[in-house]
Amino acid sequence: MGNLVWQVELNIYGKIRTLVKGSAQDCPFRYQRQYEDAETGLYYNRFRYYSPESGTYISQDPIGLAGNNPNIYAYTKDSNVWIDIFGLDCNSLGEWGEKFAKEQLEGSGKYKRVFPVQNKSNNGIDLVGQRHDGKFDFFEVKTTGVGKDAKGNRRAVGLSDRQRNSTFFVDDVLTKAQGGGYGVSPQLATQMKNNIGNKRIIDVFVDNGKVNSVLTSIW
């Protein structure tokens, strides 16, 4: 185990609220992909500079409303669930976590391929891993930018009522996917339904612009 040399807590605008360990400039990274300019106090986001005092960028989005944000000066619609890593285009924290989890599963060597089973509204099964023995493992990915609760314990985003019964949820999604519209062929949906393997929850905790920890549990 290493020694803790730097730790801060950020407020809702990404400004340092509490310096727990080290100095502010020991690590200049703030929100995802933001780099603090010590001279100006602004955060560099590649395409724009962000002000942690106002919680907005100091210039308009270079691509305007195409940046998926109705306010062309705002960081995101909601910093609890959205991120903007380039100062250009908003992405949901959930999508970011799913991308990270997919890369980890693909790199594990346990699966022939990893893919989502979701409709056009992004509802469905976050990730499915096809094992080398022909079985399919199913993953629900939960991502949060708040890694601890008021007591200092790690806190994960909860499952919806429908997701709590994983057997019913997976079967229901695959049944619907057999009719099309979920990004997989009806034949593949049937194959998955007949070869269900493990079901797991992946909790991705993001703190200060990077993945702090990943927890995997039985779904």
C-alpha positions, -999 to +999 in steps of 0.1 A: +000+000+000+012+035-008+010+067+013-017+093+007+001+125-005-027+145-019-065+148-014-091+175-019-129+178-018-145+199-046-177+219-044-205+216-069-187+239-093-154+220-092-136+245-069-115+232-041-137+232-010-114+214+015-077+207+011-073+174+030-037+166+022-009+184+003-011+217-016-036+228-042-009+227-070+005+193-060-022+180-084-037+206-108-065+183-121-101+192-111-132+181-129-127+154-156-099+166-179-097+200-163-062+215-155-060+245-132-040+275-143-023+287-111-019+322-125-055+329-135-073+304-113-092+292-144-094+255-155-082+246-189-105+222-207-087+220-241-112+240-261-122+265-234-114+279-200-137+273-171-143+295-141-149+276-108-161+308-092-192+311-115-194+275-125-194+284-162-170+287-192-157+321-200-165+317-237-192+301-257-192+265-268-172+265-302-199+242-317-228+260-302-260+241-294-245+210-311-226+205-278-257+189-264-261+217-238-289+243-241-267+268-222-236+274-243-216+288-213-225+261-188-202+232-178-230+206-182-267+203-176-261+187-142-225+180-129-238+151-108-246+130-139-229+148-168-193+155-178-176+177-205-140+165-208-130+188-237-152+219-231-170+209-262-197+183-258-216+170-228-216+133-220-235+115-193-214+102-164-232+069-169-220+066-205-185+074-194-186+047-167-200+021-191-172+029-216-146+024-188-162-009-177-164-021-213-127-015-218-119-033-186-140-063-195-125-065-230-090-063-216-096-091-191-094-118-218-124-135-204-147-126-232-149-130-270-167-097-272-185-072-250-216-052-261-247-035-248-283-046-254-302-013-254-329+004-273-327+039-288-335+054-254-304+036-240-327+015-218-318-022-214-287-042-204-256-020-200-231-047-210-230-083-220-199-104-222-198-135-244-176-161-227-154-185-245-176-214-232-206-200-250-223-185-219-232-148-216-225-127-185-247-096-179-235-064-162-254-034-148-230-004-146-236+023-120-214+054-120-213+082-095-191+113-091-197+112-054-176+085-039-185+088-003-216+094+018-220+118+048-203+092+071-174+087+048-185+054+034-185+046-003-219+051-019-232+035-050-261+045-072-290+023-065-309+000-089-344+008-101-373-013-088-374-031-122-336-039-120-336-053-085-348-087-098-320-094-122-335-127-134-367-110-144-350-079-158-325-097-180-352-121-193-376-092-200-350-073-220-339-103-240-375-112-247-381-076-261-348-078-280-361-109-298-385-086-315-357-062-326-348-027-317-322-034-291-290-033-312-287-071-315-303-096-339-333-117-327-311-148-332-284-134-308-311-124-283-324-160-283-289-174-280-282-152-250-315-161-234-306-198-237-271-194-223-273-171-193-242-170-172-234-147-143-251-114-135-230-087-119-232-050-108-202-028-116-200+003-094-176+029-109-166+057-084-152+088-100-135+114-078-115+145-089-116+137-126-105+100-125-118+066-115-112+063-078-123+027-074-144-001-090-165-025-071-181-057-085-209-075-068-235-102-075-266-088-093 
